[in-house]
Amino acid sequence: MVKVTFITAAGDKVEAEGAPGLRLLEVAQNAGMPLEGTCEGQMACSTCHVIVAKDWFTRLPRASEDEEDMLDLAAGVTRTSRLACQIELSEALDGLEVRIPGESRDMQRR
């Protein structure tokens, strides 16, 4: 299993884990994080925007041009922003730390 630490907008740390090959979006949703993923991982929205810790950002494969375009639509984007649906867990990402932006909300959870 690959361990991931989510930091909520309130600053709380939530530990989660997922099998290699799972998308970070699935792990986040299973951990109760407010990432909607409206397009179900098809990269047609930006509702799974996360901010990757600087130490981890350079370990990820580069974002595609399509992902960069979607991030342009997300609120609170930073230099280390990514779409959780585009990050596939691997053993190399064990210990990954990501922050949930304050602008994040899941319209499916009220």
N, C-alpha and C positions, 0 to 999 in steps of 0.2 A: 504494500500500500504506500501511497505517496501522501505525506503530511502537508497540509496547507494551513496557514494562519490568515484568517480574515480579520481586518480591523474595521469595526463599524464606524459610521459617521460620528457616533458618540464616544469613540475611542476604546470601546470594549474589544478584547481579543476573543475570537471564536476559533477553536481548533477543529479541523475536519480532516478527513482523508478520503482518498479515492483510488481506484485501481488505475495503473498505467493504461493509457489509451482513452480514458474518460476526458471529457472537456471540462475545463474549470467552471463553466456555467452550471453544469449538472451538479458538481460538488458544492458549489455555492448555494444553489437552490435546495439541495438536500440538507444543508446546514442552516437553512432558514434565512439566508441573506436576501435582501430585497432587490434582487436582480430579476427583472421581468422576462427578458429574452423573448420578446413579442414575436420575433420572426423564427423562433425555434432553432436558432443557430445557423440560419441561412445568410447571415451578414446583410440583412436588409433593414436593420434598425440599429440603434445604439443603446438599447435599454439594458445591456449587460456590461456597460463601461465600468472598468476597474482601474485603479492606479497601482501599478506594480512597484514594490520597493526597489530603490535604485540598485541595490546589490544584486537583485534578481533580474532586472530589466535586460541587462546585457547578455544574460544566459538564454533568453528566449530567441527563437527565430524572428527575423525581422518581420514587421507587419507588412502585409501586401498593400498595394496601392488602393484596392477596394476597401480594406480595413481602415486605412488612413482617411479615405473619403467619408466613411461612416463616423469615424471619431470626430471629424469636423462638425458633425451635427450634435455631438454629446455636450452636455453641460459640465463645466468644471474640468475640462481636459487639461492635462499636464504633459510634460515631456515624456513621462513614463506611463502614459495611459495606453490601455489595450482593451480589446473586446474579449470578455471571458469565453465567448463561444469559439474563439480562434486559438485558445491556448490548450494544447493537448498535454495531459499529465504524462510524465516519464520519470524514471528513477532519478534522472539528473535534476529534476525540479523538487525533489524531496526537501521540505522545509520552506517552500515558496511562501512569501508574504505579500498580500495584496490589501489595499484599502478600498472600502466601499465609499464612493463620493457622497457628500452630503445631499446632493441633488438627486440621488438615486431613489426610486420608488417603484414598487411593484403594484400595478393597478389591479392585479388579480387577488391581492391580499388587502383587505380593507379593515 
